[in-house]
Amino acid sequence: MLKIQVIATAAVAVIALVLSGLYAGLSAALGGASVIIGAYAASMIARRSKNKNDPSAILINLLKAEAVKILVIIVVLLIIFVVFKQLVPFALIAGLAAAALFSGAALSKLNV
């Protein structure tokens, strides 16, 4: 599912690039990248379940994974806001939204 997030982010970045220029395209790509990095970190947490037959352990791991995903997204976005001075906020949000639409689907397709 991470592949689909990358494709959605790339599509939004290309559209932003064509419509609004280089900085908009980069902003959209960075917005999507923050969600992709967060989803990847969450998938690593979700996969490390010790007891794969215990529903409560699986649920706790998924909740931990979601918390890690949100924290990683926030940290990456803060870094982007500090470092990228030519940021186009609307494009960043569009890239973030495109990747976020598939973020939940990425976690639900894990074989835990």
C-alpha positions in Angstrom: 0.0 0.0 0.0 3.0 2.3 0.4 3.4 2.1 -3.3 -0.1 3.5 -3.8 0.7 6.3 -1.4 3.9 7.1 -3.4 1.9 7.1 -6.6 -0.8 9.4 -5.2 1.8 11.8 -3.8 3.6 11.8 -7.1 0.4 12.5 -9.0 -0.5 15.4 -6.8 3.1 16.8 -6.9 3.1 16.7 -10.8 -0.3 18.4 -10.9 1.0 21.1 -8.4 4.2 21.5 -10.4 2.3 22.0 -13.7 -0.3 24.3 -12.2 1.8 26.4 -9.8 5.5 25.8 -10.4 8.5 24.1 -8.8 8.0 25.1 -5.2 4.4 23.9 -5.2 5.5 20.6 -6.7 8.1 20.2 -4.0 5.7 21.2 -1.3 3.2 18.6 -2.4 5.9 15.9 -2.5 7.1 16.9 0.9 3.6 16.8 2.3 3.1 13.3 1.0 6.5 12.2 2.1 5.7 13.1 5.7 2.7 10.7 5.6 4.6 8.0 3.8 7.5 8.1 6.3 4.9 8.1 9.2 3.1 5.1 7.7 6.3 3.2 7.2 7.3 3.8 10.8 3.8 2.6 11.9 4.0 -0.5 9.8 7.3 -1.4 11.5 5.7 -1.0 14.9 2.5 -2.9 13.9 4.5 -5.9 12.6 6.4 -6.5 15.8 3.5 -8.1 17.6 4.8 -10.9 19.9 1.5 -12.7 20.3 -0.2 -12.7 17.0 -3.2 -14.7 18.2 -4.2 -12.3 21.1 -6.7 -9.7 19.8 -5.9 -7.3 22.6 -2.1 -7.4 21.8 -2.9 -6.8 18.2 -5.1 -3.8 19.0 -2.5 -2.3 21.4 0.1 -2.7 18.7 -2.1 -1.0 16.1 -2.8 1.9 18.5 0.9 2.3 19.2 1.5 2.2 15.5 -1.1 5.0 14.9 0.4 7.1 17.6 3.9 6.7 16.2 2.6 7.6 12.7 1.0 10.8 13.9 4.1 11.8 15.9 6.4 11.1 12.9 4.2 13.2 10.6 4.1 16.1 13.0 7.9 16.0 13.5 8.6 15.8 9.7 6.1 18.6 9.0 7.8 20.8 11.6 11.1 20.2 10.0 9.7 21.0 6.6 8.2 24.3 7.9 11.5 25.3 9.4 13.8 24.3 6.6 11.8 25.0 3.4 11.3 28.7 3.2 9.5 28.7 -0.2 6.8 26.4 1.0 3.4 26.5 -0.7 0.9 25.6 2.1 -2.0 24.5 -0.2 0.3 22.2 -2.2 1.7 20.7 1.0 -1.8 20.0 2.3 -2.8 18.5 -1.0 0.2 16.1 -1.0 -0.4 15.3 2.7 -4.1 14.6 2.0 -3.4 12.4 -1.0 -1.0 10.2 0.9 -3.2 10.2 4.1 -6.2 8.8 2.2 -4.2 5.6 1.7 -2.5 5.6 5.0 -5.2 3.7 6.9 -5.5 1.2 4.0 -1.7 0.6 4.3 -2.1 -0.5 7.9 -5.2 -2.6 7.3 -3.4 -4.6 4.6 -0.6 -5.8 7.0 -0.4 -9.5 7.7 0.0 -9.3 11.5 
